[in-house]
Amino acid sequence: MIFSLAITGPTASGKTALSLGLAEHFSAEIISCDSMQIYKGMNIGTAKATAEERARVPHHLIDFLSPLQSYSAESYRVAAIQCARDITSRGKLPIFVGGTGLYIDSVARQAPLDAPESDPEYREKILLGLKTEGDITALWDRLREVDPESAEKIHKNNVKRVIRALEIYDRTGKPKSWLDKESVKGVGEVYVGMITVDFLDRDNLYKRVDKRVDLMMEEGLLSEVESLYLGGLLSGGTTASQAIGYKELIEYLEGKCSLDEAVEKLKLATRRYAKRQLTWFRHEEGARVIFADRSDGGLKNADEMLGEAIAIADSLKCEYYETKGK
C-alpha cells in the first residue's frame, strides 16, 4: 500500500501555499485533485499553480485536457493512483491537493459496491424532461426524499450528479450514500492521510473569497474567459463552461448582465461553493483539521499553518507505519 497525504478544504483557504511548504519539507510531489484545473487555458479562474510554484514542486494532473472534453471521477482515480505509484517509485511522497471531494474520495475509497455503470439513455431521458428551474428543484427534492445524505452534499443545480445519484438508487434500490459508506477507506492501493483546512468563523473564509475574486479580475480573468469563449472552447453545456468564474463572465460577454453584476455573481457563487466544500470535508472520517483562523478572529500566518501541518503529517505517518504499513 502507498502512503500519501492530502491537503483539502474550501476554495481560498490557503491550500496551495500550505501544500508547497509541506511538499518542500517532505521532499514530495503534488497531485492536484481539482476538477477544473485539469483543463488547459483555465489558469486564473481555477487558481492553478503558477509556473514558479510548479518549478518549486512538481505538479501532476493539471493542464492536460481540452475544455471541450469531459472527465470522470473514475478516470481521475486511475490516473491519480498511477501518479502516486510513479512518485513513490522515485522515493518521493505523494501529496493530493485540492477541493474536489469526489476526486480525493475516489482514491481514498474503493469503488462503490454494486454501483452500476452510468446509462446515457437514463440521463438523456431525464435531461429532456428538464425545461424549467422548477423541474431541476423537483429533481433534487426527489433525491432528498430517497437519499437525504447525498442531497446534502450535492447542490441542486449540479444536475449531472443529482441524476447519477438517482440513477444508482433507481437501478439498485440502495442510496448512493449507503454504497459509499460500504466502501472502506484505506483498503485500496493508496492510503490517504487527510489534513483539512477549516475556519472557526465562516466570515473569515468569505472575506478571503471576495479578495481572491478581486485579485483574479486584476490578474486578467476577464481576458482569459474572453479568449477561451471566442476560441470556441467554452461551448454551452460542457463541464468547463459551467465552471465558477467562467459561466458568470460568459453571461457578461453575451450581454446578459453588466461586468459589476457578473463579478458580484461570481463572488456569491464562490462563497456558496466554499460552504458546500466545508460541509463535504467536515463529513470526512479520520481527517485531521487545521483552522486557518484563531478564536479571537485573527488569521494564522503561513509559518503557523505549516508547523501544524508538519506535526499532523508526522503523526499520520507514525500511525500508518505502526498499523497498515507493517
Disulfide bonds with the S-S distance in Angstrom:
none
